[in-house]
Amino acid sequence: MKHFIPYHQLPDEGIPDSVAVYGPGIRSWHWMSALMVVVLCLTGYFIGVPPPSVLGDTSSLYVMGWIRFFHLSSGYLLTILAVMRVWLIFVEKGITYHLFVPAIWRAEWLDGFMRQIRWNLLMVSRPRRYVGLNPLAGTAMLLLFVLPTCVTIITGFAMYAEVSGHDSWQYWLFGWVTSIFGNTMDLHVIHRLAMWLIVFFSFIHVYISVREDILSRQTMISSMLSGERQFRR
């Protein structure tokens, strides 16, 4: 069985052998998180901007009730997945920590970061090969996905604590969050701003993944399906 090898830059010349980079836990987490983000963003949008009222008996329709149910249940599942992702750092090891800790202590990190920006802007003809996340991708995921996701989870539970009561575990763990922002409205605004950051990141992430799979000399999307990164000339 192939082991998950640590972050490093591969040589530009030659075609390296395929390497195992993502275990089954990381791959499952990735696709389940993507599904939860889609459900949360859609239902969260309609909670903030309710759809037109539907004619009929409200007890049988229950439109907003179902929207809120899917939003809350997906929020719980996303929280479980977030805890699972931290747990996978210690279970699958290898490059699993890249999502939280970009390798800024390496001498080649800043050079790779700037070169990746130039590659994305079509200013260089060939990208560098990386076993794990490239420096730009790691930084973008940390700032535009990991941190906003943490904000949405914390603020989401804080808003739920307001309706679950002072004797609930939600209020005991997250009731303090509302006092930091001062009022409920600001809490809602921060929650939605974090959501829009995740939406922005998701569009860029999909675009870059498809672009890299086509133009670069390494697989991206298929790596998250098979777990192996393959390279070509």
ChimeraX attribute file (.defattr): number of C-alpha atoms within 10 A of each C-alpha:
attribute: neighborCount
match mode: 1-to-1
recipient: residues
	/A:1	4
	/A:2	8
	/A:3	13
	/A:4	20
	/A:5	15
	/A:6	15
	/A:7	19
	/A:8	17
	/A:9	16
	/A:10	13
	/A:11	11
	/A:12	13
	/A:13	7
	/A:14	10
	/A:15	14
	/A:16	16
	/A:17	10
	/A:18	14
	/A:19	17
	/A:20	19
	/A:21	26
	/A:22	25
	/A:23	21
	/A:24	13
	/A:25	14
	/A:26	19
	/A:27	16
	/A:28	15
	/A:29	17
	/A:30	15
	/A:31	13
	/A:32	14
	/A:33	19
	/A:34	14
	/A:35	13
	/A:36	21
	/A:37	21
	/A:38	15
	/A:39	18
	/A:40	22
	/A:41	17
	/A:42	14
	/A:43	22
	/A:44	20
	/A:45	17
	/A:46	15
	/A:47	15
	/A:48	10
	/A:49	9
	/A:50	13
	/A:51	11
	/A:52	6
	/A:53	9
	/A:54	10
	/A:55	7
	/A:56	9
	/A:57	8
	/A:58	12
	/A:59	8
	/A:60	7
	/A:61	12
	/A:62	13
	/A:63	15
	/A:64	16
	/A:65	13
	/A:66	12
	/A:67	19
	/A:68	17
	/A:69	13
	/A:70	18
	/A:71	23
	/A:72	18
	/A:73	14
	/A:74	20
	/A:75	20
	/A:76	16
	/A:77	15
	/A:78	22
	/A:79	20
	/A:80	12
	/A:81	18
	/A:82	18
	/A:83	11
	/A:84	14
	/A:85	19
	/A:86	14
	/A:87	14
	/A:88	18
	/A:89	17
	/A:90	11
	/A:91	12
	/A:92	18
	/A:93	17
	/A:94	20
	/A:95	19
	/A:96	25
	/A:97	19
	/A:98	21
	/A:99	21
	/A:100	16
	/A:101	12
	/A:102	21
	/A:103	19
	/A:104	12
	/A:105	8
	/A:106	10
	/A:107	9
	/A:108	13
	/A:109	18
	/A:110	15
	/A:111	11
	/A:112	18
	/A:113	18
	/A:114	12
	/A:115	19
	/A:116	21
	/A:117	15
	/A:118	14
	/A:119	16
	/A:120	14
	/A:121	9
	/A:122	11
	/A:123	11
	/A:124	12
	/A:125	9
	/A:126	14
	/A:127	19
	/A:128	16
	/A:129	18
	/A:130	17
	/A:131	22
	/A:132	22
	/A:133	22
	/A:134	21
	/A:135	23
	/A:136	19
	/A:137	18
	/A:138	19
	/A:139	21
	/A:140	16
	/A:141	21
	/A:142	18
	/A:143	16
	/A:144	19
	/A:145	21
	/A:146	16
	/A:147	16
	/A:148	22
	/A:149	22
	/A:150	14
	/A:151	18
	/A:152	22
	/A:153	19
	/A:154	18
	/A:155	25
	/A:156	21
	/A:157	22
	/A:158	26
	/A:159	22
	/A:160	16
	/A:161	23
	/A:162	16
	/A:163	11
	/A:164	14
	/A:165	13
	/A:166	12
	/A:167	9
	/A:168	13
	/A:169	12
	/A:170	18
	/A:171	20
	/A:172	13
	/A:173	13
	/A:174	18
	/A:175	22
	/A:176	12
	/A:177	20
	/A:178	19
	/A:179	11
	/A:180	10
	/A:181	14
	/A:182	10
	/A:183	11
	/A:184	15
	/A:185	12
	/A:186	13
	/A:187	20
	/A:188	19
	/A:189	12
	/A:190	17
	/A:191	22
	/A:192	21
	/A:193	14
	/A:194	22
	/A:195	23
	/A:196	16
	/A:197	16
	/A:198	24
	/A:199	17
	/A:200	13
	/A:201	17
	/A:202	18
	/A:203	10
	/A:204	13
	/A:205	15
	/A:206	12
	/A:207	11
	/A:208	15
	/A:209	14
	/A:210	15
	/A:211	14
	/A:212	17
	/A:213	15
	/A:214	12
	/A:215	12
	/A:216	19
	/A:217	18
	/A:218	24
	/A:219	20
	/A:220	21
	/A:221	16
	/A:222	14
	/A:223	18
	/A:224	19
	/A:225	15
	/A:226	14
	/A:227	19
	/A:228	20
	/A:229	22
	/A:230	18
	/A:231	18
	/A:232	12
	/A:233	10
